[in-house]
Amino acid sequence: MNLKVRPDGRPVIQFDAPIFLGPGSKTLSPQQFDVLDQVGFIILKSGYPILVEGHTDAVPFRGATSNWYLSAARAAAVQRYL
């Protein structure tokens, strides 16, 4: 996990996807729910709106023509959890 601050002062929390999601997967790892719970609590207390971005890996997403769908599905999975 990396914590950065944008030039406008907004915080950015960046996670390494393999920790939360398996290769080619959009399913969150239950072992990481505690970390997401803590981050969600911090985000809630901060009062900042959040933007969740998903990224992909080199493993094709089953049934999709593009890994863009994997990126979107990963972002949606984290957003739903938070």
N, C-alpha and C positions, 0 to 999 in steps of 0.2 A: 504494500500500500504506500502510495506517495501522496503527500499533501503539498499543494502549491497555492500560491495566491496570484490571481490575474492582476494585470496592471490597474484595473478598475477597483481592486480590493476584494473581489469575490473569491471565495475559496474554491479549490478544485481538489477532489479526492479521486485518486486513480488507483484501480486495482489491477492486479495481474490476473487475467481471465482464467488460466489453467487452474488457479486455486479454487475458483467458484464454479467453473464450467468445464466439462470434459471436452476433448477434441471433437469438433463437429457437432457439439451438443448445445441445446438451448435450455437444458434443465439445470437448475441451481443445485449445488452440492449441499445436502443437509448438514454436513459437518461445518459449514461456514455460516449457518443461520445466526449463531451468536454474534459473529463479527458484524453481519448486516444489521442485526438488532441494535447493536451499539452505535453504528454509524447512523442508522435511522433516528435514534434518539438524539444524537448530536445535531443532525440536520433539523429535526423538529424544533429543538431549543434555539437554534441559530436564527430562525425566522427568515432565512434566505429561501427563495424558490430554488428548485433543483432542476437540472437537466441531466438525464441519463443517456449516455451514448454507449452503443455496443460496437464491438469490433470483432473481427473474424480471425480464423486461423486458416491453415492450408488444407484442412480436411473438408471435402465437399459436404454441404448440408443435404441430407437425404431428401430427395423429391423436389429439390429446387434447382432452377437453372443458374442461379447466381448465389454467391455467399453473402450478397447484400441482405438477403432474407435472414441469414444466420445472425448478422449484426443486429438487425431490427428485432428479431426474436429474443436475443440475449438482453438487449436494452429493455424490452417489454417485460421480461421475466424479473429483472431486478426492480423495475418500476412497480410492478404488481406486488412484489414482496414488501418493498418499503412502504 
